[in-house]
Amino acid sequence: MTSWSDLKFTQQELDAKNITDLADRPNLSAAEMKERLDCTDIRVRLNALLDRMDAMFANQE
């Protein structure tokens, strides 16, 4: 099972996905922009969080 701390994003991970600080016309390729905008890591961690919570609360019903 994933630990709670494994679900947290490091500052380095957050900085790597920062969109606000990009220039209005960033000097990035289409592939680099797609990678920057892709939120897969967020969805994966959210699903892991929900699975963990589901497992925790499944026995309480």
MOPAC internal coordinates of N, CA, C and O (Angstrom, degrees):
PM7 1SCF
backbone

  N    0.0000 0     0.00 0     0.00 0    0    0    0
  C    1.4604 1     0.00 0     0.00 0    1    0    0
  C    1.5332 1   108.72 1     0.00 0    2    1    0
  O    1.2310 1   120.62 1   -37.64 1    3    2    1
  N    1.2915 1   116.42 1   142.36 1    3    2    1
  C    1.4581 1   122.80 1   178.79 1    5    3    2
  C    1.5251 1   110.09 1   -69.24 1    6    5    3
  O    1.2310 1   120.79 1   -42.80 1    7    6    5
  N    1.3317 1   116.10 1   137.20 1    7    6    5
  C    1.4669 1   118.75 1   177.11 1    9    7    6
  C    1.5254 1   109.12 1   -78.95 1   10    9    7
  O    1.2310 1   120.94 1   -19.65 1   11   10    9
  N    1.3060 1   115.82 1   160.35 1   11   10    9
  C    1.4683 1   120.28 1   179.88 1   13   11   10
  C    1.5202 1   110.52 1   -60.09 1   14   13   11
  O    1.2310 1   120.53 1   137.94 1   15   14   13
  N    1.3217 1   116.60 1   -42.06 1   15   14   13
  C    1.4633 1   119.26 1  -177.66 1   17   15   14
  C    1.5270 1   112.04 1   -67.24 1   18   17   15
  O    1.2310 1   119.94 1   153.34 1   19   18   17
  N    1.3263 1   117.73 1   -26.66 1   19   18   17
  C    1.4696 1   120.55 1   176.75 1   21   19   18
  C    1.5269 1   111.97 1   -66.83 1   22   21   19
  O    1.2310 1   120.21 1   158.88 1   23   22   21
  N    1.3090 1   117.21 1   -21.12 1   23   22   21
  C    1.4640 1   121.60 1  -178.73 1   25   23   22
  C    1.5249 1   112.36 1   -83.07 1   26   25   23
  O    1.2310 1   120.50 1   164.64 1   27   26   25
  N    1.3210 1   116.65 1   -15.36 1   27   26   25
  C    1.4666 1   120.38 1  -179.55 1   29   27   26
  C    1.5204 1   110.25 1   -80.48 1   30   29   27
  O    1.2310 1   120.70 1   -35.16 1   31   30   29
  N    1.3325 1   116.27 1   144.84 1   31   30   29
  C    1.4528 1   121.64 1   175.73 1   33   31   30
  C    1.5140 1   109.34 1   -85.96 1   34   33   31
  O    1.2310 1   120.75 1   -41.01 1   35   34   33
  N    1.3144 1   116.18 1   138.99 1   35   34   33
  C    1.4581 1   120.05 1   174.82 1   37   35   34
  C    1.5237 1   108.00 1   -77.61 1   38   37   35
  O    1.2310 1   120.67 1   -16.94 1   39   38   37
  N    1.3129 1   116.32 1   163.06 1   39   38   37
  C    1.4622 1   119.69 1   176.99 1   41   39   38
  C    1.5266 1   110.60 1   -61.71 1   42   41   39
  O    1.2310 1   120.43 1   143.17 1   43   42   41
  N    1.3137 1   116.79 1   -36.83 1   43   42   41
  C    1.4663 1   120.87 1   178.54 1   45   43   42
  C    1.5363 1   110.77 1   -62.26 1   46   45   43
  O    1.2310 1   119.95 1   138.94 1   47   46   45
  N    1.3194 1   117.70 1   -41.06 1   47   46   45
  C    1.4628 1   121.00 1   177.87 1   49   47   46
  C    1.5236 1   110.95 1   -65.64 1   50   49   47
  O    1.2310 1   120.67 1   139.11 1   51   50   49
  N    1.3229 1   116.32 1   -40.89 1   51   50   49
  C    1.4626 1   119.83 1   178.32 1   53   51   50
  C    1.5229 1   111.18 1   -64.59 1   54   53   51
  O    1.2310 1   120.55 1   136.81 1   55   54   53
  N    1.3153 1   116.56 1   -43.19 1   55   54   53
  C    1.4610 1   120.76 1   179.68 1   57   55   54
  C    1.5252 1   111.64 1   -63.14 1   58   57   55
  O    1.2310 1   120.35 1   144.27 1   59   58   57
  N    1.3220 1   116.93 1   -35.73 1   59   58   57
  C    1.4697 1   120.95 1  -178.55 1   61   59   58
  C    1.5221 1   111.96 1   -66.59 1   62   61   59
  O    1.2310 1   119.82 1   156.45 1   63   62   61
  N    1.3258 1   117.95 1   -23.55 1   63   62   61
  C    1.4622 1   121.98 1  -179.00 1   65   63   62
  C    1.5234 1   112.67 1  -104.43 1   66   65   63
  O    1.2310 1   120.05 1  -176.30 1   67   66   65
  N    1.3301 1   117.50 1     3.70 1   67   66   65
  C    1.4556 1   121.35 1  -177.06 1   69   67   66
  C    1.5263 1   110.33 1   -61.61 1   70   69   67
  O    1.2310 1   120.80 1   -56.30 1   71   70   69
  N    1.3079 1   116.08 1   123.70 1   71   70   69
  C    1.4656 1   122.41 1  -179.70 1   73   71   70
  C    1.5237 1   110.38 1  -101.35 1   74   73   71
  O    1.2310 1   120.40 1   144.10 1   75   74   73
  N    1.2999 1   116.83 1   -35.90 1   75   74   73
  C    1.4638 1   122.51 1  -174.92 1   77   75   74
  C    1.5204 1   112.89 1   -57.58 1   78   77   75
  O    1.2310 1   120.35 1   143.82 1   79   78   77
  N    1.3217 1   116.93 1   -36.18 1   79   78   77
  C    1.4617 1   120.29 1  -176.58 1   81   79   78
  C    1.5266 1   114.05 1   -83.21 1   82   81   79
  O    1.2310 1   120.07 1   176.02 1   83   82   81
  N    1.3295 1   117.46 1    -3.98 1   83   82   81
  C    1.4654 1   119.25 1   178.23 1   85   83   82
  C    1.5259 1   110.60 1   -68.07 1   86   85   83
  O    1.2310 1   120.88 1   -29.91 1   87   86   85
  N    1.3281 1   115.92 1   150.09 1   87   86   85
  C    1.4646 1   120.50 1   174.67 1   89   87   86
  C    1.5277 1   109.16 1   -65.13 1   90   89   87
  O    1.2310 1   120.16 1   -20.41 1   91   90   89
  N    1.3242 1   117.31 1   159.59 1   91   90   89
  C    1.4634 1   120.58 1   178.37 1   93   91   90
  C    1.5254 1   111.41 1   -57.99 1   94   93   91
  O    1.2310 1   120.94 1   146.09 1   95   94   93
  N    1.3068 1   115.80 1   -33.91 1   95   94   93
  C    1.4664 1   121.67 1   175.47 1   97   95   94
  C    1.5337 1   107.62 1  -125.06 1   98   97   95
  O    1.2310 1   120.76 1   -99.12 1   99   98   97
  N    1.3414 1   116.15 1    80.88 1   99   98   97
  C    1.4648 1   118.95 1  -175.17 1  101   99   98
  C    1.5280 1   111.77 1   -64.43 1  102  101   99
  O    1.2310 1   121.29 1   -35.05 1  103  102  101
  N    1.2963 1   115.14 1   144.95 1  103  102  101
  C    1.4557 1   121.49 1   178.82 1  105  103  102
  C    1.5297 1   108.76 1   -87.48 1  106  105  103
  O    1.2310 1   120.91 1  -115.83 1  107  106  105
  N    1.3333 1   115.87 1    64.17 1  107  106  105
  C    1.4614 1   122.35 1  -178.67 1  109  107  106
  C    1.5252 1   108.85 1  -126.71 1  110  109  107
  O    1.2310 1   120.65 1   -31.17 1  111  110  109
  N    1.3093 1   116.36 1   148.83 1  111  110  109
  C    1.4603 1   120.54 1   175.56 1  113  111  110
  C    1.5294 1   109.11 1   -73.68 1  114  113  111
  O    1.2310 1   121.30 1   -12.39 1  115  114  113
  N    1.3171 1   115.12 1   167.61 1  115  114  113
  C    1.4711 1   119.37 1   177.71 1  117  115  114
  C    1.5269 1   110.42 1   -59.20 1  118  117  115
  O    1.2310 1   120.44 1   139.07 1  119  118  117
  N    1.3280 1   116.76 1   -40.93 1  119  118  117
  C    1.4681 1   120.75 1   179.42 1  121  119  118
  C    1.5282 1   111.17 1   -63.71 1  122  121  119
  O    1.2310 1   120.64 1   139.42 1  123  122  121
  N    1.3326 1   116.39 1   -40.58 1  123  122  121
  C    1.4673 1   120.31 1   178.88 1  125  123  122
  C    1.5266 1   111.02 1   -66.21 1  126  125  123
  O    1.2310 1   120.36 1   140.54 1  127  126  125
  N    1.3280 1   116.92 1   -39.46 1  127  126  125
  C    1.4709 1   120.11 1   177.54 1  129  127  126
  C    1.5235 1   110.85 1   -65.21 1  130  129  127
  O    1.2310 1   120.54 1   137.33 1  131  130  129
  N    1.3238 1   116.58 1   -42.67 1  131  130  129
  C    1.4695 1   120.03 1   178.57 1  133  131  130
  C    1.5220 1   110.69 1   -60.58 1  134  133  131
  O    1.2310 1   120.62 1   136.74 1  135  134  133
  N    1.3198 1   116.41 1   -43.26 1  135  134  133
  C    1.4623 1   120.84 1   178.67 1  137  135  134
  C    1.5269 1   110.55 1   -63.03 1  138  137  135
  O    1.2310 1   120.55 1   138.80 1  139  138  137
  N    1.3078 1   116.56 1   -41.20 1  139  138  137
  C    1.4681 1   121.99 1  -179.01 1  141  139  138
  C    1.5260 1   110.92 1   -64.60 1  142  141  139
  O    1.2310 1   120.72 1   142.22 1  143  142  141
  N    1.3297 1   116.22 1   -37.78 1  143  142  141
  C    1.4580 1   120.84 1  -175.75 1  145  143  142
  C    1.5242 1   113.52 1   -89.04 1  146  145  143
  O    1.2310 1   120.38 1   163.72 1  147  146  145
  N    1.3122 1   116.88 1   -16.28 1  147  146  145
  C    1.4586 1   120.24 1  -176.75 1  149  147  146
  C    1.5227 1   109.91 1   -66.90 1  150  149  147
  O    1.2310 1   121.02 1   -47.71 1  151  150  149
  N    1.3088 1   115.65 1   132.29 1  151  150  149
  C    1.4672 1   121.18 1  -176.83 1  153  151  150
  C    1.5212 1   111.99 1  -108.34 1  154  153  151
  O    1.2310 1   120.23 1  -157.94 1  155  154  153
  N    1.3271 1   117.16 1    22.06 1  155  154  153
  C    1.4570 1   119.66 1  -177.40 1  157  155  154
  C    1.5141 1   112.05 1   -56.40 1  158  157  155
  O    1.2310 1   119.85 1   137.98 1  159  158  157
  N    1.3254 1   117.90 1   -42.02 1  159  158  157
  C    1.4597 1   119.86 1  -178.55 1  161  159  158
  C    1.5218 1   111.46 1   -60.90 1  162  161  159
  O    1.2310 1   120.13 1   144.76 1  163  162  161
  N    1.3048 1   117.35 1   -35.24 1  163  162  161
  C    1.4615 1   121.24 1   178.15 1  165  163  162
  C    1.5269 1   109.89 1   -67.88 1  166  165  163
  O    1.2310 1   120.36 1   135.38 1  167  166  165
  N    1.3107 1   116.92 1   -44.62 1  167  166  165
  C    1.4720 1   120.47 1  -179.63 1  169  167  166
  C    1.5147 1   111.28 1   -64.41 1  170  169  167
  O    1.2310 1   120.14 1   140.49 1  171  170  169
  N    1.3234 1   117.35 1   -39.51 1  171  170  169
  C    1.4637 1   121.02 1   179.66 1  173  171  170
  C    1.5216 1   110.37 1   -63.50 1  174  173  171
  O    1.2310 1   120.68 1   134.85 1  175  174  173
  N    1.3268 1   116.30 1   -45.15 1  175  174  173
  C    1.4701 1   119.33 1  -179.28 1  177  175  174
  C    1.5241 1   111.80 1   -70.51 1  178  177  175
  O    1.2310 1   120.04 1   144.87 1  179  178  177
  N    1.3107 1   117.54 1   -35.13 1  179  178  177
  C    1.4624 1   120.04 1   176.65 1  181  179  178
  C    1.5247 1   109.62 1   -64.41 1  182  181  179
  O    1.2310 1   120.15 1   136.10 1  183  182  181
  N    1.3174 1   117.31 1   -43.90 1  183  182  181
  C    1.4697 1   120.17 1   177.61 1  185  183  182
  C    1.5239 1   110.90 1   -61.50 1  186  185  183
  O    1.2310 1   120.01 1   139.00 1  187  186  185
  N    1.3344 1   117.59 1   -41.00 1  187  186  185
  C    1.4641 1   120.48 1   178.34 1  189  187  186
  C    1.5210 1   110.40 1   -63.56 1  190  189  187
  O    1.2310 1   120.49 1   139.91 1  191  190  189
  N    1.3196 1   116.67 1   -40.09 1  191  190  189
  C    1.4667 1   121.02 1   177.39 1  193  191  190
  C    1.5206 1   110.51 1   -62.59 1  194  193  191
  O    1.2310 1   120.44 1   133.39 1  195  194  193
  N    1.3195 1   116.77 1   -46.61 1  195  194  193
  C    1.4636 1   120.35 1  -179.97 1  197  195  194
  C    1.5274 1   111.48 1   -64.98 1  198  197  195
  O    1.2310 1   120.03 1   140.43 1  199  198  197
  N    1.3248 1   117.54 1   -39.57 1  199  198  197
  C    1.4693 1   120.23 1   176.66 1  201  199  198
  C    1.5202 1   110.81 1   -61.96 1  202  201  199
  O    1.2310 1   120.98 1   138.08 1  203  202  201
  N    1.3160 1   115.73 1   -41.92 1  203  202  201
  C    1.4687 1   119.36 1   180.00 1  205  203  202
  C    1.5255 1   111.12 1   -65.62 1  206  205  203
  O    1.2310 1   120.68 1   136.35 1  207  206  205
  N    1.3201 1   116.30 1   -43.65 1  207  206  205
  C    1.4664 1   119.93 1   178.82 1  209  207  206
  C    1.5197 1   110.81 1   -65.57 1  210  209  207
  O    1.2310 1   120.59 1   141.47 1  211  210  209
  N    1.3294 1   116.48 1   -38.53 1  211  210  209
  C    1.4582 1   120.64 1   178.02 1  213  211  210
  C    1.5252 1   110.01 1   -61.22 1  214  213  211
  O    1.2310 1   120.43 1   136.12 1  215  214  213
  N    1.3336 1   116.79 1   -43.88 1  215  214  213
  C    1.4518 1   120.88 1   178.80 1  217  215  214
  C    1.5241 1   111.51 1   -64.31 1  218  217  215
  O    1.2310 1   120.15 1   142.04 1  219  218  217
  N    1.3266 1   117.32 1   -37.96 1  219  218  217
  C    1.4628 1   121.72 1  -179.81 1  221  219  218
  C    1.5232 1   111.88 1   -66.54 1  222  221  219
  O    1.2310 1   121.29 1   137.41 1  223  222  221
  N    1.3359 1   115.14 1   -42.59 1  223  222  221
  C    1.4572 1   119.32 1  -173.03 1  225  223  222
  C    1.5255 1   113.77 1   -94.70 1  226  225  223
  O    1.2310 1   119.98 1   173.30 1  227  226  225
  N    1.3124 1   117.64 1    -6.70 1  227  226  225
  C    1.4682 1   121.05 1  -179.29 1  229  227  226
  C    1.5165 1   111.42 1   -62.01 1  230  229  227
  O    1.2310 1   120.26 1   146.19 1  231  230  229
  N    1.3055 1   117.10 1   -33.81 1  231  230  229
  C    1.4686 1   121.52 1  -177.41 1  233  231  230
  C    1.5248 1   111.93 1   -80.61 1  234  233  231
  O    1.2310 1   119.46 1   172.01 1  235  234  233
  N    1.3287 1   118.64 1    -7.99 1  235  234  233
  C    1.4598 1   121.31 1  -176.74 1  237  235  234
  C    1.5211 1   112.48 1   -93.00 1  238  237  235
  O    1.2310 1   120.11 1   172.98 1  239  238  237
  N    1.3156 1   117.40 1    -7.02 1  239  238  237
  C    1.4692 1   119.24 1  -177.03 1  241  239  238
  C    1.4878 1   111.46 1   -85.08 1  242  241  239
  O    1.2310 1   120.10 1   180.00 1  243  242  241

